[in-house]
Amino acid sequence: MNLYLIFYFLAGILQDFLVTLNWRYISHNKPIPAVIFSFLATIVSFTVLYDIITKLDPSKSIVAIIVYSLGVGGGTLLGMKFKPGFKK
């Protein structure tokens, strides 16, 4: 179970890092990178949620969702700190 929690945490970081970059590319009017990051974030989030729903029993699912959500928060922070060549 602990390996799953680590996977969900890291997937949460990745998912929201991609979402945050997606929003930043949208705000800079860069549609191609925005589409790519949107696609990738959707794949990650639905894969994790599918995995939580199908593989874990109900008592462990809520813990996995909380761990995933903590990763999402970390991904937002990383996405905001990452500077992919935007000019101010």
ZATOR-373159 format. One line per field, with one value per residue (C-alpha): residue number from 1; residue in one letter; chain; x, y, z. Coordinates in Angstrom, 3 decimals, decimal comma. Layout:
vexza <- NUM; ... .
pado <- a; ... .
drennu <- A; ... .
px <- X; ... .
py <- Y; ... .
pz <- Z; ... .
END
This chain:
vexza <- 1; 2; 3; 4; 5; 6; 7; 8; 9; 10; 11; 12; 13; 14; 15; 16; 17; 18; 19; 20; 21; 22; 23; 24; 25; 26; 27; 28; 29; 30; 31; 32; 33; 34; 35; 36; 37; 38; 39; 40; 41; 42; 43; 44; 45; 46; 47; 48; 49; 50; 51; 52; 53; 54; 55; 56; 57; 58; 59; 60; 61; 62; 63; 64; 65; 66; 67; 68; 69; 70; 71; 72; 73; 74; 75; 76; 77; 78; 79; 80; 81; 82; 83; 84; 85; 86; 87; 88 .
pado <- m; n; l; y; l; i; f; y; f; l; a; g; i; l; q; d; f; l; v; t; l; n; w; r; y; i; s; h; n; k; p; i; p; a; v; i; f; s; f; l; a; t; i; v; s; f; t; v; l; y; d; i; i; t; k; l; d; p; s; k; s; i; v; a; i; i; v; y; s; l; g; v; g; g; g; t; l; l; g; m; k; f; k; p; g; f; k; k .
drennu <- A; A; A; A; A; A; A; A; A; A; A; A; A; A; A; A; A; A; A; A; A; A; A; A; A; A; A; A; A; A; A; A; A; A; A; A; A; A; A; A; A; A; A; A; A; A; A; A; A; A; A; A; A; A; A; A; A; A; A; A; A; A; A; A; A; A; A; A; A; A; A; A; A; A; A; A; A; A; A; A; A; A; A; A; A; A; A; A .
px <- 0,000; 2,830; 4,192; 0,761; 0,683; 4,088; 2,891; -0,276; 1,685; 4,166; 1,346; -0,431; 2,701; 3,055; -0,626; -0,830; 2,584; 1,223; -2,057; -0,248; 1,992; -1,106; -2,720; 0,478; 0,733; -2,918; -2,286; 0,660; -1,489; 0,549; -2,089; 0,078; 1,935; -1,350; -3,077; -0,201; -0,069; -3,856; -3,835; -1,017; -2,618; -5,916; -4,219; -2,423; -5,474; -7,875; -5,326; -4,800; -8,499; -9,270; -6,542; -7,871; -11,430; -10,618; -7,678; -8,224; -10,840; -13,015; -11,072; -7,797; -9,247; -9,790; -6,175; -4,994; -7,166; -5,753; -2,171; -2,889; -4,350; -1,236; 0,801; -1,473; -0,723; 2,992; 2,639; 1,010; 3,930; 6,459; 4,499; 4,445; 8,186; 9,147; 9,929; 9,568; 10,995; 8,187; 9,074; 7,641 .
py <- 0,000; 2,425; 2,117; 3,065; 6,127; 7,249; 6,724; 8,760; 11,564; 11,789; 11,546; 14,410; 16,539; 15,728; 16,317; 19,766; 20,783; 20,084; 21,894; 24,942; 25,102; 24,698; 27,740; 29,728; 28,943; 29,901; 33,223; 33,853; 32,996; 29,936; 27,442; 24,511; 24,015; 24,677; 21,876; 19,468; 20,143; 19,927; 16,529; 15,196; 16,462; 14,825; 11,500; 11,569; 12,581; 10,071; 7,270; 7,886; 8,208; 5,055; 3,238; 4,425; 3,401; -0,020; -1,245; -0,035; -0,968; 1,871; 2,227; 2,844; 4,954; 8,048; 7,937; 7,608; 10,573; 12,704; 11,756; 12,481; 15,865; 16,706; 15,940; 18,203; 21,061; 20,415; 20,344; 23,771; 25,169; 23,639; 24,845; 28,399; 28,354; 26,876; 29,556; 28,046; 31,041; 33,538; 37,207; 39,655 .
pz <- 0,000; 0,803; -2,730; -4,076; -1,828; -3,070; -6,652; -6,019; -4,355; -7,238; -9,791; -8,001; -8,246; -11,939; -12,681; -11,140; -12,418; -15,911; -15,174; -13,823; -16,873; -19,042; -17,413; -17,711; -21,436; -21,864; -20,128; -22,486; -25,544; -26,526; -27,723; -28,848; -25,522; -23,664; -25,595; -25,006; -21,252; -20,972; -22,693; -20,498; -17,259; -18,179; -18,896; -15,526; -13,483; -15,019; -14,826; -11,112; -10,351; -12,324; -10,426; -7,046; -7,901; -9,338; -7,241; -3,698; -1,146; 0,239; 3,505; 1,653; -1,156; 0,980; 2,192; -1,420; -2,464; 0,370; -0,527; -4,208; -3,228; -1,211; -4,305; -6,351; -3,959; -4,314; -8,084; -8,044; -6,073; -8,468; -11,489; -10,147; -9,411; -12,799; -15,403; -18,905; -20,755; -20,119; -20,346; -17,830 .
END
